[in-house]
Amino acid sequence: GSTYSSKVFRVTFLTLAVSLTVPLLGVTVLLDCPIDPQPISLKEPPLLTGVLEPNIKLRKAERLWENQLVGPESIVNIGDVLFTGTADGKIIKIEDGEIQTIARIGHGPCGNREDEPTCGRPLGIRVGPNNTLFVADAYYGLYEVNPGTGETKMLVSTKTLIEGQKLSFVNDLTVTQDGRKIYFTDSSSKWQRRDYLFLIMEGTDDGRLLEYDTVTKEVKVLMMGLRFPNGVQLSPAEDFVLVQETTMARIRRYYVSGLMKGGADMFVENMPGLPDNIRLSSSGGYWVAMAAVRPNPGFSVLDFLSEKPWIKRMIFKLLSQETVTKFVPKYSLVVELSETGSYRRSFHDPNGVTVAYVSEAHEHNGYLYLGSFRSPFICRLNLQHV
């Protein structure tokens, strides 16, 4: 009798398994996928050895104004007064430890994914020659903000088509010393900031580097076909602009003056993470903040998925962006590059214990201020102590 009942059990189990798997597969096939991923070939990530050797130097940072700010992405200072833009659409001034909202480009309500396009999301922020702030708002465009009065002036609106393409995700900007030219990135004409994960996972290559002339009010496209162009930084001599191409883990260089003007080349390839913002360092090089890390040795989710569009399709048919984000390892990394693009040093926080989700490293008076697109604080690292 026992063999008969185990046979029945086996048949029943198999029937059940098949009857569950087939509909699940069927449903997965029928479900819409929000993205149309392209295979992307990345080189094997660089080994984390030498100056890239993992350490816990970022854990020496202190958290400032904890739970008083939401996602302070980019940071500038005028004297010792700090300015940042936050996820609830505000442009904030921090003076003597006091936090004050000076301007808003969008309007409330804020807080949900659905609210973001109307709330606005100030990302890159810079100081112009007359101590005004230049702000890149992901949804509204380029603005000039008077830090004293809070008055905002639109320079480039996302409603304006630029060479036939809309600006859907204005991201970062860098300004010449004389304030005449602003170089800025539009990460995609298809995806908005709230869908940045779709942009990375799809490998969309419709990002652009643009130039705005504050005198003629003209906008020019300098580079196109970029995969998630993100942070931008003019060189100290203002002869080239560096553009972080997040999806490709690399930095491109575009020449804006001199013999090479109009030309472009690769500045750094195959980085140990996905670069977010880039800013000058006091040594004449650059600070690069990594939005995610490609561990080697170790397992890099991003690299594993890059050549496998079908797995990406399955994932996004079944899971939301918020859920997928939870699987990205929390690992914070900031690297300093020399003026030629070699690695000088690196600061890590494996597991993001103190510093989580670092988007920018801004150096001021011997300190590194770390912005974050998600954390409710700014971190400050004393460069003398690392």
Order of alpha helices (4+ residues) and beta strands (2+ residues): alpha-beta-beta-beta-beta-beta-alpha-beta-beta-beta-beta-beta-beta-alpha-beta-beta-beta-beta-beta-beta-beta-beta-alpha-alpha-alpha-beta-beta-beta-beta-beta
